[in-house]
Amino acid sequence: MYEAIKSTKKTCIAFKIFAGGQIFLDKKPEEILITAEIAIREAYENIKNEDMICLGVFQKYINQLKNNIDIVKQVLGGGTGLKEIAM
């Protein structure tokens, strides 16, 4: 997917970077934020500057929206550390 995104001149949206939640299967709760950060970091490292990512969230058990925003801020250089996110 990333090769296709990089090779086109058009702006792209990278979605399903969490594989519909499949990347979190068999992960311990303390591993989930790290796994999300790895996927988000990989996405931003492999898309063009004008591209974006689209993340799905499931708000039932934890505030995934806030966690994802905090991770994106960190990856892009302006946010908090994961230690603070987990608190």
One Martini backbone bead per residue (centre of mass of N, CA, C, O) as a GRO file, in nm:
protein
   87
    1MET     BB    1   0.059   0.063  -0.022
    2TYR     BB    2   0.296   0.265   0.013
    3GLU     BB    3   0.400   0.251  -0.276
    4ALA     BB    4   0.144   0.363  -0.408
    5ILE     BB    5   0.136   0.631  -0.259
    6LYS     BB    6   0.424   0.731  -0.347
    7SER     BB    7   0.373   0.701  -0.673
    8THR     BB    8   0.166   0.913  -0.651
    9LYS     BB    9   0.061   1.252  -0.712
   10LYS     BB   10  -0.165   1.218  -0.535
   11THR     BB   11  -0.362   1.254  -0.283
   12CYS     BB   12  -0.375   1.058   0.021
   13ILE     BB   13  -0.545   0.795   0.211
   14ALA     BB   14  -0.462   0.620   0.495
   15PHE     BB   15  -0.620   0.314   0.568
   16LYS     BB   16  -0.619   0.053   0.787
   17ILE     BB   17  -0.354   0.050   0.983
   18PHE     BB   18  -0.512  -0.154   1.201
   19ALA     BB   19  -0.673  -0.379   1.059
   20GLY     BB   20  -0.943  -0.365   1.221
   21GLY     BB   21  -0.765  -0.453   1.496
   22GLN     BB   22  -0.566  -0.697   1.436
   23ILE     BB   23  -0.295  -0.582   1.569
   24PHE     BB   24  -0.427  -0.635   1.876
   25LEU     BB   25  -0.416  -0.916   1.883
   26ASP     BB   26  -0.272  -1.068   2.158
   27LYS     BB   27  -0.259  -0.816   2.334
   28LYS     BB   28  -0.168  -0.643   2.583
   29PRO     BB   29  -0.269  -0.359   2.724
   30GLU     BB   30   0.035  -0.240   2.735
   31GLU     BB   31   0.073  -0.286   2.402
   32ILE     BB   32  -0.129  -0.107   2.242
   33LEU     BB   33   0.006   0.177   2.226
   34ILE     BB   34   0.264   0.080   2.088
   35THR     BB   35   0.129  -0.043   1.840
   36ALA     BB   36  -0.001   0.220   1.746
   37GLU     BB   37   0.258   0.382   1.715
   38ILE     BB   38   0.393   0.206   1.504
   39ALA     BB   39   0.172   0.237   1.285
   40ILE     BB   40   0.175   0.547   1.268
   41ARG     BB   41   0.473   0.586   1.208
   42GLU     BB   42   0.482   0.414   0.952
   43ALA     BB   43   0.283   0.581   0.793
   44TYR     BB   44   0.431   0.861   0.803
   45GLU     BB   45   0.701   0.738   0.672
   46ASN     BB   46   0.512   0.627   0.395
   47ILE     BB   47   0.419   0.916   0.319
   48LYS     BB   48   0.332   1.198   0.204
   49ASN     BB   49   0.304   1.521   0.309
   50GLU     BB   50  -0.004   1.550   0.179
   51ASP     BB   51  -0.093   1.325   0.336
   52MET     BB   52  -0.311   1.088   0.513
   53ILE     BB   53  -0.475   0.960   0.799
   54CYS     BB   54  -0.717   0.701   0.899
   55LEU     BB   55  -0.888   0.650   1.210
   56GLY     BB   56  -1.028   0.421   1.401
   57VAL     BB   57  -1.284   0.394   1.663
   58PHE     BB   58  -1.343   0.258   2.010
   59GLN     BB   59  -1.516   0.403   2.293
   60LYS     BB   60  -1.615   0.197   2.517
   61TYR     BB   61  -1.338   0.154   2.710
   62ILE     BB   62  -1.171   0.382   2.567
   63ASN     BB   63  -0.995   0.677   2.460
   64GLN     BB   64  -0.897   0.653   2.144
   65LEU     BB   65  -0.898   0.935   2.033
   66LYS     BB   66  -0.697   1.059   2.231
   67ASN     BB   67  -0.469   0.858   2.194
   68ASN     BB   68  -0.428   0.909   1.889
   69ILE     BB   69  -0.367   1.208   1.908
   70ASP     BB   70  -0.121   1.183   2.095
   71ILE     BB   71   0.046   1.008   1.905
   72VAL     BB   72   0.053   1.197   1.662
   73LYS     BB   73   0.191   1.428   1.806
   74GLN     BB   74   0.445   1.273   1.874
   75VAL     BB   75   0.527   1.183   1.586
   76LEU     BB   76   0.517   1.500   1.484
   77GLY     BB   77   0.662   1.661   1.751
   78GLY     BB   78   0.412   1.790   1.972
   79GLY     BB   79   0.401   1.583   2.216
   80THR     BB   80   0.359   1.343   2.422
   81GLY     BB   81   0.422   1.078   2.600
   82LEU     BB   82   0.322   0.756   2.659
   83LYS     BB   83   0.320   0.772   2.965
   84GLU     BB   84   0.096   0.997   2.972
   85ILE     BB   85  -0.128   0.849   2.815
   86ALA     BB   86  -0.170   0.597   3.017
   87MET     BB   87  -0.288   0.782   3.266
   0.00000   0.00000   0.00000
